[in-house]
């Protein structure tokens, strides 16, 4: 293995949502994201991938523009 192959592969996921209590699309997406990550967890671990999920509540126009 080369040094590059030995490095941890990083996967960053930004999940921005409006409301996980009321918004059924947001809630469904959150559940699907969790299920998808669980389904591929073994593959990610065996390939040395590290997943970071950032969940951000977009509760203002300012946050939406960011």
C-alpha positions as CSV (number, residue, x, y, z in Angstrom):
1,X,0.0,0.0,0.0
2,X,1.2,3.5,-0.7
3,X,1.0,6.2,1.8
4,X,-2.0,7.7,0.0
5,X,-3.9,4.4,0.2
6,X,-3.2,4.2,3.9
7,X,-4.7,7.6,4.6
8,X,-8.3,7.6,5.8
9,X,-10.7,8.5,3.1
10,X,-13.1,11.2,4.4
11,X,-16.7,11.6,3.2
12,X,-18.5,14.7,4.4
13,X,-22.3,14.9,4.2
14,X,-24.2,18.1,4.9
15,X,-27.8,17.5,5.6
16,X,-29.7,20.7,5.9
17,X,-33.3,20.5,7.1
18,X,-36.2,22.8,7.9
19,X,-37.9,20.9,10.7
20,X,-37.6,17.2,11.8
21,X,-40.8,17.4,13.8
22,X,-43.3,18.7,11.3
23,X,-41.7,18.4,7.8
24,X,-42.3,14.8,6.6
25,X,-39.8,15.3,3.7
26,X,-37.1,16.3,6.2
27,X,-37.9,13.5,8.5
28,X,-38.0,10.9,5.7
29,X,-34.7,12.2,4.3
30,X,-33.1,12.0,7.8
31,X,-34.3,8.4,8.2
32,X,-33.1,7.4,4.7
33,X,-29.7,8.9,5.3
34,X,-29.3,7.0,8.5
35,X,-30.5,3.7,6.9
36,X,-28.2,4.2,3.9
37,X,-25.2,4.8,6.1
38,X,-26.0,1.7,8.2
39,X,-26.4,-0.4,5.0
40,X,-22.9,0.6,3.8
41,X,-21.1,0.8,7.1
42,X,-19.2,-2.5,6.6
43,X,-17.9,-1.4,3.2
44,X,-16.9,2.0,4.5
45,X,-15.0,0.5,7.4
46,X,-13.3,-2.1,5.2
47,X,-12.1,0.6,2.8
48,X,-10.9,2.9,5.5
49,X,-13.5,5.6,4.9
50,X,-14.6,7.9,7.7
51,X,-18.0,9.5,7.3
52,X,-18.9,12.8,8.9
53,X,-22.5,13.9,8.9
54,X,-23.4,17.5,9.7
55,X,-27.1,18.1,10.3
56,X,-28.0,21.7,10.2
57,X,-31.4,23.2,11.1
58,X,-32.1,25.9,8.6
59,X,-34.4,28.1,10.7
60,X,-33.8,31.5,9.1
61,X,-33.2,33.1,5.8
62,X,-29.7,33.9,6.8
63,X,-28.8,30.3,7.4
64,X,-30.5,29.3,4.1
65,X,-28.3,31.8,2.2
66,X,-25.2,30.5,3.9
